[in-house]
Amino acid sequence: MNNEKMNQIIDELYWNYLIEDARILPNMSKEKMLELGFRLTKEQFINKCKTDSEFSERWGLKIEERELFMEERWKIADLTPNMTEFDYCNKLCDEHNVPTKLITITYNGTKIENYE
């Protein structure tokens, strides 16, 4: 559910970003703007929000990513290893695709977290 909400927010802001120049260049399609380099692709928009605080603030979208610690992955997988089971628990997490990354977006004062 959080992933869906994140995508909706990003899609909406990216669309707003794309149409910003449409007011200046009303006869140019968004595809043509992208082709000519007027606009960033969606992936570039997301990366710029992650790395450029001024750009991020302008669009009201803060995106943070971080790798999960193994202890966090164990908790998600509901594992509590003893001293001899660390490697086994790590292997189980990898085999069962337990998330490795936490993505947090903040938009209009609302924070949404999603695991990947």
C-alpha positions as CSV (number, residue, x, y, z in Angstrom):
1,M,0.0,0.0,0.0
2,N,2.8,2.4,0.9
3,N,4.5,1.7,-2.4
4,E,1.3,2.6,-4.3
5,K,0.9,5.8,-2.3
6,M,4.6,6.8,-3.0
7,N,4.1,6.2,-6.7
8,Q,1.0,8.3,-6.8
9,I,2.7,11.2,-5.1
10,I,5.8,11.0,-7.3
11,D,3.6,10.6,-10.5
12,E,1.6,13.7,-9.5
13,L,4.6,15.8,-8.8
14,Y,6.5,14.7,-11.9
15,W,3.4,15.5,-14.0
16,N,3.4,19.0,-12.4
17,Y,7.1,19.3,-13.2
18,L,6.5,18.3,-16.8
19,I,3.7,20.8,-17.4
20,E,5.5,23.7,-15.8
21,D,7.2,24.5,-19.1
22,A,4.0,23.9,-21.0
23,R,2.8,27.3,-19.8
24,I,6.0,28.8,-21.4
25,L,6.0,26.5,-24.4
26,P,2.3,25.8,-24.9
27,N,2.6,24.2,-28.4
28,M,5.3,21.7,-27.4
29,S,4.4,18.2,-26.2
30,K,5.9,16.8,-23.1
31,E,7.6,14.2,-25.2
32,K,9.2,16.9,-27.4
33,M,10.3,18.8,-24.3
34,L,12.0,15.6,-23.0
35,E,13.6,14.9,-26.4
36,L,15.1,18.4,-26.5
37,G,16.3,18.2,-22.9
38,F,13.9,20.8,-21.5
39,R,12.7,18.4,-18.9
40,L,14.2,15.6,-16.8
41,T,13.0,12.0,-17.2
42,K,11.0,10.6,-14.3
43,E,14.1,8.7,-13.1
44,Q,16.2,11.9,-13.3
45,F,13.5,13.8,-11.5
46,I,13.6,11.3,-8.6
47,N,17.4,11.2,-8.5
48,K,17.5,15.0,-8.4
49,C,15.0,15.1,-5.5
50,K,17.3,12.7,-3.7
51,T,20.5,14.6,-4.3
52,D,19.6,18.3,-4.7
53,S,18.0,19.8,-1.6
54,E,17.1,23.1,-3.3
55,F,15.3,21.2,-6.1
56,S,13.7,18.9,-3.6
57,E,12.4,21.8,-1.5
58,R,11.0,23.5,-4.6
59,W,8.8,20.5,-5.4
60,G,8.1,19.7,-1.7
61,L,9.4,16.2,-2.0
62,K,12.1,14.7,0.1
63,I,13.3,11.2,-0.8
64,E,15.8,9.3,1.4
65,E,17.1,5.8,0.9
66,R,19.3,3.7,3.1
67,E,20.4,0.1,3.4
68,L,18.9,-1.9,6.2
69,F,21.1,-3.3,8.9
70,M,21.0,-7.1,9.2
71,E,19.3,-6.8,12.5
72,E,16.5,-4.9,10.8
73,R,16.2,-7.5,8.1
74,W,16.0,-10.2,10.8
75,K,13.2,-8.4,12.6
76,I,11.2,-8.1,9.3
77,A,11.7,-11.9,8.8
78,D,10.8,-12.5,12.4
79,L,14.2,-14.1,13.2
80,T,16.1,-13.9,16.4
81,P,19.4,-15.6,15.9
82,N,21.7,-16.7,18.6
83,M,25.5,-16.3,18.3
84,T,25.9,-19.3,16.1
85,E,23.1,-18.6,13.6
86,F,24.0,-15.2,12.1
87,D,25.2,-16.6,8.8
88,Y,22.2,-18.9,8.6
89,C,19.7,-16.0,9.3
90,N,21.5,-13.8,6.7
91,K,21.2,-16.6,4.1
92,L,17.5,-17.0,5.0
93,C,16.8,-13.3,4.5
94,D,18.5,-13.4,1.1
95,E,16.7,-16.6,0.0
96,H,13.3,-15.2,1.0
97,N,13.8,-11.8,-0.5
98,V,13.6,-9.9,2.7
99,P,14.0,-6.2,1.9
100,T,17.4,-4.7,1.9
101,K,16.5,-1.0,1.6
102,L,14.3,1.5,3.4
103,I,12.9,4.3,1.2
104,T,11.3,7.3,3.0
105,I,9.5,10.1,1.2
106,T,8.2,13.2,2.9
107,Y,5.6,15.3,1.1
108,N,3.4,18.0,2.6
109,G,4.5,17.0,6.1
110,T,3.5,13.4,5.6
111,K,6.2,10.7,5.9
112,I,5.7,7.4,4.0
113,E,8.1,4.5,4.4
114,N,8.5,1.6,2.1
115,Y,10.8,-1.4,2.1
116,E,12.5,-2.7,-1.1
